[in-house]
C-alpha cells in the first residue's frame, strides 16, 4: 500500500548552503530548507511504495511542480517497481517555489529508498520544450539509456539520448538518478505537450509505462 506523508513535523537537519557565486533559480537549495517554510499536507506531500524491487522510479518534482510526472511515474512502476513522488499540492504556484534540483534533492525518504535500489529512473518535465513531444534520456547508465531510447522509438515516441555536457543530461554524480547502489541511473526529461497528452490518454500512458518497464525490469 502506498505511503503518503501528508502531516507531521520535520526534524532539524544540517543546512545545505550553496557556495558563493552559485546562481540559484530555485527558491530553496535543499529539502530541509524547503521544509522550514512549506507545510507538509498543505503545500506538499510525499508518496512512496517500497516493493523491494531492484529498480525504483522517482519523480522529485511531482504534482503541480512538473505536471504529469506523478502519473507517468506510477504508470512505469505499475504493480512491479518501487516508486517515490514528491508532490506539489497547490496549482498556480511558480515552478521554482517547490523545485529542488535533482543534484540537491535530499528528502530523507527518497534517499533511503534510493540507497537500497540498484538502479534509479528519474522522471522530469522539461520547461524549455513546449512545442514537440520529445523525451530526452540521460543519466550515467549509458547502456540502459540506449535501450530505453530504442524501445521508445520502436513504440512511436520521439526519444533522444543526452550526452555529458548537454542540457538536462542527468550526468552529475549527485543527481538522484545516479545515487543508487550502482551509482548509475537514467533520467527522462519529458516535454509538457507529451505529458499533457499522456494524462489525457490513459491507453497511451499505459503503453508508455509498459515500454519503459519492460526494459528496466
C-alpha positions, -999 to 999 in steps of 0.1 A, spaced: 0 0 0 15 34 -9 27 55 20 16 91 17 31 116 41 6 145 45 11 156 81 37 158 107 69 176 115 104 176 101 134 171 124 161 197 123 189 187 100 221 204 89 216 231 64 226 228 27 241 261 16 252 268 -19 288 280 -25 295 317 -31 286 327 -67 263 297 -73 233 311 -91 201 296 -77 169 297 -97 150 276 -72 136 292 -41 152 265 -18 186 249 -20 176 217 -2 146 198 11 154 209 47 154 245 37 120 240 20 105 222 50 112 251 73 88 272 54 64 249 34 38 228 53 35 191 48 0 183 38 -8 218 27 20 228 3 35 194 -5 31 157 1 53 126 -3 41 93 -17 62 62 -18 58 25 -22 86 1 -15 82 -31 -34 118 -41 -27 125 -41 -64 160 -36 -78 147 -5 -97 129 25 -82 111 51 -103 114 86 -88 96 119 -95 112 146 -73 90 173 -89 56 157 -90 21 171 -86 18 207 -97 56 213 -98 61 194 -131 25 183 -140 22 147 -153 53 133 -138 34 117 -109 11 98 -133 40 88 -155 60 75 -126 31 54 -114 24 41 -149 60 29 -152 61 14 -118 27 -2 -122 24 -33 -99 61 -42 -101 85 -15 -92 91 7 -62 83 44 -66 87 77 -49 69 110 -57 74 145 -41 41 162 -48 34 200 -51 -2 203 -39 -12 238 -49 -19 247 -85 -8 281 -98 25 283 -79 57 291 -97 77 261 -108 107 274 -87 87 276 -54 90 238 -46 115 227 -72 147 214 -55 171 204 -83 179 168 -88 216 174 -78 205 189 -45 174 168 -37 179 154 -2 145 144 11 152 116 35 125 91 24 137 94 -11 174 89 -2 166 59 19 147 41 -8 173 51 -35 201 38 -13 185 3 -13 179 2 -51 203 -10 -77 190 14 -104 171 47 -102 149 61 -130 141 98 -126 111 113 -143 111 150 -150 92 176 -170 111 199 -195 103 236 -193 122 246 -224 105 224 -249 69 235 -253 64 226 -290 72 189 -296 65 157 -278 102 150 -271 118 128 -245 154 134 -235 170 103 -220 202 109 -199 220 96 -169 251 76 -162 238 42 -172 247 46 -208 236 11 -218 202 14 -202 197 48 -216 204 34 -251 180 5 -246 152 29 -234 157 52 -263 155 23 -288 124 9 -271 106 42 -270 114 49 -307 101 14 -316 68 23 -298 65 56 -317 78 81 -292 103 108 -300 132 99 -277 168 111 -280 199 105 -258 216 133 -239 254 133 -237 275 146 -208 278 184 -211 244 188 -228 215 204 -211 195 181 -189 219 153 -194 215 139 -158 251 130 -156 261 146 -123 271 121 -96 248 138 -71 218 136 -93 192 114 -76 191 91 -106 228 83 -100 226 77 -63 215 40 -62 238 12 -53 255 11 -87 259 49 -89 245 49 -124 209 56 -135 186 71 -160 168 104 -163 138 110 -185 130 147 -194 95 148 -209 81 177 -228 49 194 -214 30 186 -246 37 149 -243 30 149 -205 -4 166 -211 -12 140 -238 -3 111 -216 -25 124 -189 -54 128 -213 -50 94 -230 -49 65 -205 -41 39 -231 -11 59 -243 1 64 -208 -2 27 -201 17 19 -233 44 44 -224 48 30 -189 49 -6 -202 75 2 -228 100 15 -202 91 -10 -176 99 -39 -199 133 -25 -205 143 -17 -169 126 -45 -151 
